[in-house]
Structures are given as C-alpha cells and as structure tokens.
Amino acid sequence: MALPTSHSLEVPGARLYYEVQGSGPVLMLVGHPMGVSGFAAIAPLLAEDYTVVTYDPRGFARSTIDDRDQDAEPDLLADDVRRVLEAVRGEPAYVFGSSGGAVTGLALVARYPGQVETLVAHEPPLALLLSEAEQARARMHDIYDTYRESGISTAWQRFSGFSGINMRPQGEDAARQPPSAEAVAMSERFFGHGLLPITFYQPDFSALQGAPARVVVGGGTTSKGQFAQRAAVALAERLGSPLIDFPGGHTGFASEAKDFVGVLRRTLAWLVGMGTIGEFRTASPIAEPTFQTSDSGMTAVVPRARAGHPSAEPPDVRSPRL
C-alpha cells in the first residue's frame, strides 16, 4: 500500500498539516487533541476502501497557530476541517470524529451541512448534555483551575479521575520518564484552550436534524458509565439517532484497531444502504419494525448496500434508552 502523502494548508490564523492515503470515497478522521498520529492504527486499514484524510488540529503537532492564546472553539475547528475537505475533494465526505473531534464534527454538520455525507460521532465529551450538567460544569472548571494553579500533571490526575479517561503514558518506565516537549505542548494547549470550549459546546439540534447529513453516535463497549460514553448516550437520545457500540473504550481506535475498523466499515455501509436521509431517520432504533430484539439484544435489519460500497453487515446498534 502506498504511503500517505503530506500536505499543508494556509487558513486564517493557522497553517494546517494533513495527510491523505488510499482511494475511494473520502473519509476524514477528526480528533482533538489527537491528530494524525492518534489515528495511525486505523488509517491504513480504512485506506483499503476509502480516501482517508487525517489532520493535526491548529496548534497541535505539525499544525501551527498564529495566536497561541486562541481558544479551540468547535465552530473554528469545523471551519478548518471544511477547508481541508475542500482542498482534498469538493464533495460531501464521510467523517468519523472521536472525543473533541466528534464535537468538531457536530459543529461541521451544523455550519456546513452540505459538506458531510455521514458523521459518526464517537464519545463526544459534551458535559452540558448530562443530567448532572451543572455538577459536570463545576468539575470542568475545577480541572481548568487546577491546571492554572498546579500544572498539567495534577490537571491530568483530576481529568482522569472525573472522566475515566487516561491519555497519559502507562507503566513504571513511563512514570519515571519526563514528558516530551510535544506532550507538554499538547497538554498545555488542551487544558488552557480546548477543555472548556469543547466540553461546554452546545450542539445546534435544529440544524443537525435539518441537515441532509446522517448523524450517528458511537460509544465504547468498555467505557460504559464513563463521562464521554454517557454524553454519547445523551446525544443519541436528543437526536433520535442509533447508538453504535464500538470495541474498547474512549481510545478503542488505537487499542482495538482491527475490530474497531470492522464496526466503522459496517456502520458506514449500513448508513449508505439506508438510502435517503428520510429513510435513515425513519430507521431510527426507536422506531419499529426496523429493529428486532433477540436474546442477544437489539439488532438492525439492514438493507442491501449500494453497489461499490463495502458490505452492509449490521453493526451493533441499539436504542440509547436500553
């Protein structure tokens, strides 16, 4: 398989680094704070069927930013993603967004509905959708204040304790090693300018439900009950959207790459098989008889995939209310 090609793109206030590999329909993998390297395990696998685009968000890794004090507002990040997609190919694309990248994806669909064919939003950390929204808001402010007062190490401890997500290196050797300059820069920008704008983002549900794009929500099989997975459940309920179970936890795309890609492929193929956006919305797992229940849970009754698209074998889909 050919190696990914590297590109850079000048956008207002930043210079974005992105990579392209594979062939077929465009599928952009969007993260925050993770960028190209965060999707290194799944991008080559997906490139067998798709033109896969990955990028470093502004201010991270190889993407520069003019104003280091600029906050990572999801609308701004969505505009960056739109510009990258337009540079790659000027047609509606498939988008997989995880964590802060899922929030970016929601803003992208709301602001540029014609740019997206399908969005799979995996564990968006939307604190204000939780039933205990005000407590979650207070905890996020506490993490931010901890970063300002005590630094990134203590802030990561607070963040991991609240979210159940541990993004720092594991093991005794990692604990003894000082963080790299890149890791420090990522943490500084994440806590200083990404944490609050992303977790406090409020989706425009009217725009999302009126857009031509299909939006589905994903959560991890081993992160159930954690902050971001519960936010995913809440988002799926608000959208009336299927909830897809993806292997692993918040970073299952890295730890369970092969199985994760299998579920993502089936999800995209299933959505293509749904046909029009109206057909997709009437096929919500909350509506019968599109879904049938068995001893193993709720399973999608899936139409045949369109010609030229990967198999439409059903993903693990369930009502978010179950």
MARKOL-765019 format. One record per residue (C-alpha): x, y, z. Coordinates in Angstrom, 3 decimals. Last residue first. Example, Ala and Ser with C-alpha at 12.3 -4.5 7.8 and 13.67 -1.06 7.14 Angstrom:
BEGIN
+----------+----------+----------+
|       px |       py |       pz |
+----------+----------+----------+
|   13.670 |   -1.060 |    7.140 |
|   12.300 |   -4.500 |    7.800 |
+----------+----------+----------+
This chain:
BEGIN
+----------+----------+----------+
|       px |       py |       pz |
+----------+----------+----------+
|  -31.722 |    0.494 |   26.564 |
|  -32.545 |    4.170 |   26.046 |
|  -29.719 |    4.688 |   23.594 |
|  -31.550 |    2.256 |   21.289 |
|  -29.181 |   -0.313 |   19.996 |
|  -26.829 |   -0.935 |   17.118 |
|  -24.012 |   -3.459 |   16.943 |
|  -23.058 |   -3.029 |   13.306 |
|  -25.104 |   -4.650 |   10.553 |
|  -23.446 |   -6.277 |    7.523 |
|  -23.600 |   -3.600 |    4.843 |
|  -20.551 |   -4.805 |    2.941 |
|  -18.205 |   -2.192 |    1.497 |
|  -19.579 |    0.138 |   -1.195 |
|  -19.380 |   -0.333 |   -4.961 |
|  -23.063 |   -1.085 |   -5.415 |
|  -25.290 |    0.165 |   -2.642 |
|  -25.558 |   -1.993 |    0.430 |
|  -28.581 |   -4.260 |    0.870 |
|  -30.987 |   -3.249 |    3.610 |
|  -30.206 |   -3.911 |    7.274 |
|  -32.494 |   -5.238 |    9.991 |
|  -30.594 |   -3.824 |   12.932 |
|  -30.111 |   -5.857 |   16.083 |
|  -31.328 |   -5.267 |   19.636 |
|  -30.043 |   -7.640 |   22.297 |
|  -28.534 |  -11.123 |   22.412 |
|  -31.777 |  -12.805 |   23.432 |
|  -33.446 |  -11.211 |   20.408 |
|  -34.966 |   -7.863 |   19.575 |
|  -35.749 |   -6.610 |   16.078 |
|  -35.003 |   -3.229 |   14.594 |
|  -36.631 |   -1.585 |   11.569 |
|  -40.052 |   -2.605 |   12.848 |
|  -40.349 |   -0.341 |   14.738 |
|  -38.982 |    3.110 |   15.518 |
|  -36.636 |    3.879 |   18.442 |
|  -33.791 |    2.212 |   16.563 |
|  -34.088 |    5.023 |   13.986 |
|  -34.997 |    3.721 |   10.537 |
|  -37.418 |    6.606 |    9.916 |
|  -34.389 |    8.863 |   10.079 |
|  -32.458 |    6.817 |    7.546 |
|  -35.323 |    6.680 |    5.072 |
|  -35.692 |   10.461 |    5.277 |
|  -31.961 |   10.901 |    4.786 |
|  -32.227 |    8.914 |    1.584 |
|  -30.718 |    5.470 |    1.076 |
|  -30.450 |    3.306 |    4.199 |
|  -27.830 |    1.228 |    2.416 |
|  -25.355 |    4.083 |    2.774 |
|  -25.992 |    4.006 |    6.521 |
|  -25.332 |    0.271 |    6.707 |
|  -22.111 |    0.680 |    4.727 |
|  -20.907 |    3.399 |    7.098 |
|  -21.730 |    1.309 |   10.155 |
|  -20.219 |   -1.860 |    8.719 |
|  -16.942 |   -0.079 |    7.977 |
|  -16.886 |    1.517 |   11.445 |
|  -17.545 |   -1.844 |   13.124 |
|  -14.733 |   -3.540 |   11.212 |
|  -12.409 |   -0.615 |   11.846 |
|  -12.911 |   -1.014 |   15.585 |
|  -12.216 |   -4.745 |   15.369 |
|   -8.891 |   -4.126 |   13.639 |
|   -7.882 |   -1.151 |   15.794 |
|   -8.698 |   -2.412 |   19.269 |
|   -6.228 |   -0.309 |   21.310 |
|   -5.932 |    2.699 |   18.991 |
|   -9.498 |    3.013 |   17.675 |
|  -10.647 |    1.968 |   21.154 |
|   -9.471 |    5.306 |   22.515 |
|  -12.553 |    6.079 |   24.609 |
|  -13.040 |    2.412 |   25.387 |
|  -12.781 |   -0.828 |   23.501 |
|  -14.896 |   -2.061 |   20.602 |
|  -17.553 |    0.295 |   19.224 |
|  -21.235 |    0.049 |   20.230 |
|  -23.327 |    2.170 |   17.866 |
|  -26.160 |    4.323 |   19.218 |
|  -28.780 |    4.990 |   16.558 |
|  -30.140 |    8.543 |   16.462 |
|  -33.205 |   10.158 |   17.994 |
|  -31.004 |   13.252 |   18.087 |
|  -31.575 |   14.006 |   21.763 |
|  -31.304 |   10.333 |   22.728 |
|  -28.120 |    9.888 |   20.709 |
|  -26.600 |   12.932 |   22.429 |
|  -27.440 |   11.598 |   25.902 |
|  -25.900 |    8.210 |   25.090 |
|  -22.771 |    9.908 |   23.761 |
|  -22.564 |   12.034 |   26.931 |
|  -22.699 |    8.819 |   28.935 |
|  -19.794 |    7.494 |   26.870 |
|  -17.819 |   10.699 |   27.414 |
|  -18.222 |   10.671 |   31.206 |
|  -17.757 |    6.965 |   31.911 |
|  -20.705 |    4.672 |   32.546 |
|  -19.901 |    2.425 |   29.615 |
|  -16.233 |    2.732 |   28.718 |
|  -15.591 |   -0.923 |   27.870 |
|  -18.062 |   -1.228 |   24.978 |
|  -17.203 |    2.243 |   23.735 |
|  -19.770 |    4.689 |   22.432 |
|  -20.880 |    5.782 |   18.983 |
|  -23.366 |    8.331 |   17.682 |
|  -24.987 |    8.544 |   14.277 |
|  -25.517 |   11.588 |   12.095 |
|  -26.792 |   11.317 |    8.503 |
|  -26.188 |   14.507 |    6.570 |
|  -29.003 |   16.392 |    4.805 |
|  -29.215 |   18.827 |    7.728 |
|  -32.495 |   19.646 |    9.471 |
|  -31.827 |   17.452 |   12.490 |
|  -28.356 |   18.905 |   12.958 |
|  -29.518 |   22.493 |   12.432 |
|  -32.348 |   22.157 |   14.955 |
|  -30.040 |   20.354 |   17.354 |
|  -27.464 |   23.140 |   17.414 |
|  -25.000 |   21.392 |   19.687 |
|  -23.988 |   23.093 |   22.944 |
|  -20.226 |   23.210 |   23.438 |
|  -19.240 |   23.222 |   27.114 |
|  -16.885 |   20.238 |   26.804 |
|  -15.195 |   21.713 |   23.737 |
|  -14.789 |   25.340 |   24.792 |
|  -13.775 |   24.291 |   28.337 |
|  -11.043 |   21.743 |   27.608 |
|   -9.511 |   23.254 |   24.488 |
|   -7.616 |   26.432 |   25.383 |
|   -5.556 |   26.002 |   28.533 |
|   -6.112 |   22.332 |   29.219 |
|   -5.575 |   21.136 |   25.650 |
|   -2.964 |   23.764 |   24.790 |
|   -0.793 |   22.984 |   27.774 |
|   -1.273 |   19.251 |   27.374 |
|   -0.238 |   19.289 |   23.715 |
|    2.802 |   21.471 |   24.476 |
|    3.852 |   19.145 |   27.304 |
|    3.426 |   16.081 |   25.091 |
|    5.481 |   17.721 |   22.325 |
|    8.264 |   18.630 |   24.764 |
|    8.359 |   15.026 |   25.900 |
|    7.064 |   14.064 |   29.313 |
|    9.690 |   13.220 |   31.942 |
|   10.357 |    9.480 |   32.202 |
|    9.829 |    7.738 |   35.528 |
|    6.082 |    7.256 |   35.052 |
|    6.607 |    5.964 |   31.520 |
|    9.049 |    3.349 |   32.789 |
|    6.626 |    2.311 |   35.526 |
|    3.717 |    1.765 |   33.169 |
|    1.263 |    3.943 |   31.250 |
|    1.687 |    7.004 |   29.048 |
|   -1.005 |    9.689 |   29.582 |
|   -4.428 |    9.649 |   27.939 |
|   -6.280 |    8.236 |   30.935 |
|  -10.033 |    8.558 |   30.500 |
|  -12.266 |    7.752 |   33.487 |
|  -13.690 |   11.239 |   33.073 |
|  -13.527 |   12.621 |   36.598 |
|  -10.437 |   10.869 |   37.934 |
|   -8.688 |   11.162 |   34.585 |
|   -9.258 |   14.926 |   34.497 |
|   -8.129 |   15.415 |   38.084 |
|   -4.953 |   13.398 |   37.505 |
|   -4.342 |   15.168 |   34.210 |
|   -4.654 |   18.519 |   35.990 |
|   -2.114 |   17.439 |   38.581 |
|    0.412 |   16.680 |   35.847 |
|   -0.511 |   19.732 |   33.765 |
|    0.234 |   22.460 |   36.260 |
|   -0.792 |   23.366 |   39.818 |
|   -2.639 |   26.707 |   39.683 |
|   -3.651 |   27.073 |   36.048 |
|   -4.132 |   23.330 |   35.530 |
|   -6.103 |   23.042 |   38.764 |
|   -8.308 |   25.929 |   37.643 |
|   -9.090 |   24.067 |   34.404 |
|   -9.836 |   20.841 |   36.279 |
|  -12.084 |   22.733 |   38.727 |
|  -13.889 |   24.444 |   35.848 |
|  -14.527 |   21.021 |   34.365 |
|  -15.833 |   19.749 |   37.688 |
|  -18.196 |   22.707 |   38.025 |
|  -19.628 |   22.141 |   34.557 |
|  -20.139 |   18.460 |   35.356 |
|  -22.027 |   19.394 |   38.515 |
|  -24.151 |   21.798 |   36.482 |
|  -24.878 |   19.204 |   33.808 |
|  -25.996 |   16.428 |   36.154 |
|  -28.460 |   15.029 |   33.604 |
|  -25.645 |   15.130 |   31.083 |
|  -25.976 |   17.168 |   27.903 |
|  -23.910 |   20.028 |   29.365 |
|  -20.774 |   17.927 |   29.635 |
|  -20.480 |   17.164 |   25.932 |
|  -17.453 |   14.867 |   25.758 |
|  -18.185 |   13.462 |   22.252 |
|  -17.863 |    9.660 |   22.515 |
|  -17.677 |    8.710 |   18.826 |
|  -19.622 |   10.940 |   16.433 |
|  -20.098 |    9.113 |   13.117 |
|  -20.964 |   11.792 |   10.579 |
|  -22.360 |   10.964 |    7.150 |
|  -22.459 |   12.787 |    3.819 |
|  -20.856 |   15.963 |    5.133 |
|  -20.012 |   19.190 |    3.310 |
|  -23.603 |   20.158 |    2.501 |
|  -24.414 |   20.723 |    6.142 |
|  -21.688 |   23.332 |    6.636 |
|  -22.462 |   25.014 |    9.966 |
|  -24.498 |   22.324 |   11.752 |
|  -22.655 |   19.406 |   10.137 |
|  -19.265 |   20.923 |   10.938 |
|  -20.271 |   21.808 |   14.514 |
|  -21.235 |   18.182 |   15.108 |
|  -17.954 |   17.043 |   13.566 |
|  -15.933 |   19.339 |   15.805 |
|  -17.694 |   17.784 |   18.790 |
|  -16.747 |   14.350 |   17.458 |
|  -13.175 |   15.618 |   17.128 |
|  -13.199 |   16.556 |   20.800 |
|  -13.678 |   12.850 |   21.531 |
|  -13.773 |   10.999 |   18.220 |
|  -14.918 |   12.204 |   14.824 |
|  -15.515 |    9.991 |   11.819 |
|  -16.489 |   11.992 |    8.751 |
|  -17.779 |   10.730 |    5.419 |
|  -17.450 |   13.369 |    2.747 |
|  -19.688 |   15.612 |    0.671 |
|  -17.828 |   16.745 |   -2.469 |
|  -15.057 |   19.221 |   -3.223 |
|  -12.104 |   16.903 |   -2.884 |
|   -8.893 |   17.239 |   -0.895 |
|   -8.742 |   21.034 |   -0.607 |
|  -12.469 |   21.240 |    0.132 |
|  -12.042 |   18.652 |    2.871 |
|   -9.183 |   20.627 |    4.411 |
|  -11.216 |   23.836 |    4.317 |
|  -14.197 |   22.178 |    5.961 |
|  -11.968 |   20.744 |    8.695 |
|  -10.613 |   24.217 |    9.467 |
|  -14.139 |   25.673 |    9.563 |
|  -15.157 |   22.951 |   11.985 |
|  -12.224 |   23.860 |   14.230 |
|  -13.467 |   27.456 |   14.377 |
|  -17.014 |   26.326 |   15.176 |
|  -15.637 |   23.963 |   17.841 |
|  -13.863 |   26.827 |   19.649 |
|  -10.261 |   25.895 |   20.307 |
|   -9.367 |   29.077 |   22.178 |
|   -6.785 |   31.499 |   20.761 |
|   -3.994 |   32.267 |   23.226 |
|   -1.306 |   30.809 |   20.973 |
|   -2.262 |   33.297 |   18.281 |
|   -0.677 |   32.457 |   14.925 |
|   -1.279 |   28.721 |   15.041 |
|    0.862 |   25.937 |   13.634 |
|   -0.179 |   22.450 |   12.582 |
|    2.677 |   19.953 |   12.893 |
|    1.855 |   18.766 |   16.446 |
|   -1.081 |   20.771 |   17.802 |
|   -1.883 |   24.498 |   17.481 |
|   -4.496 |   24.009 |   14.792 |
|   -5.787 |   20.441 |   14.716 |
|   -3.394 |   17.893 |   13.173 |
|   -5.003 |   16.207 |   10.185 |
|   -6.209 |   12.890 |    8.835 |
|   -7.760 |   12.139 |    5.444 |
|   -8.576 |    8.616 |    4.276 |
|   -9.525 |    8.017 |    0.659 |
|  -11.600 |    4.953 |    1.416 |
|  -11.754 |    1.173 |    0.981 |
|   -8.225 |   -0.133 |    1.664 |
|   -7.457 |    3.223 |    3.282 |
|   -9.545 |    2.127 |    6.264 |
|   -6.817 |   -0.253 |    7.371 |
|   -4.081 |    2.338 |    6.819 |
|   -5.992 |    4.942 |    8.914 |
|   -6.799 |    2.588 |   11.804 |
|   -3.542 |    2.330 |   13.793 |
|   -2.177 |    5.790 |   12.957 |
|   -5.342 |    7.537 |   14.145 |
|   -3.725 |    9.359 |   17.074 |
|   -0.656 |   10.158 |   14.980 |
|   -2.648 |   12.352 |   12.593 |
|   -4.281 |   14.432 |   15.316 |
|   -5.185 |   13.947 |   18.933 |
|   -6.456 |   16.941 |   20.910 |
|   -8.981 |   16.751 |   19.377 |
|   -9.781 |   14.207 |   16.712 |
|  -11.082 |   14.034 |   13.165 |
|  -10.806 |   11.106 |   10.768 |
|  -11.879 |   12.165 |    7.269 |
|  -13.391 |    9.602 |    4.908 |
|  -13.388 |   10.469 |    1.207 |
|  -14.952 |    7.843 |   -1.059 |
|  -12.435 |    5.624 |   -2.851 |
|   -8.664 |    5.597 |   -2.679 |
|   -5.970 |    5.251 |   -0.039 |
|   -3.953 |    7.903 |    1.784 |
|   -4.121 |   11.611 |    2.554 |
|   -2.243 |   13.517 |    5.255 |
|   -2.830 |   16.895 |    6.878 |
|   -0.886 |   19.797 |    8.346 |
|   -2.760 |   23.047 |    8.922 |
|   -1.254 |   26.533 |    8.893 |
|   -3.109 |   28.907 |   11.184 |
|   -4.777 |   32.279 |   11.714 |
|   -6.991 |   32.215 |    8.627 |
|   -6.135 |   29.030 |    6.727 |
|   -2.921 |   28.047 |    4.939 |
|   -2.898 |   24.377 |    4.036 |
|   -0.142 |   21.819 |    4.358 |
|    0.169 |   18.415 |    2.734 |
|    1.729 |   15.012 |    3.328 |
|    1.025 |   11.953 |    1.169 |
|    0.258 |    8.689 |    2.896 |
|    2.415 |    5.699 |    1.954 |
|    1.247 |    3.470 |   -0.857 |
|    0.000 |    0.000 |    0.000 |
+----------+----------+----------+
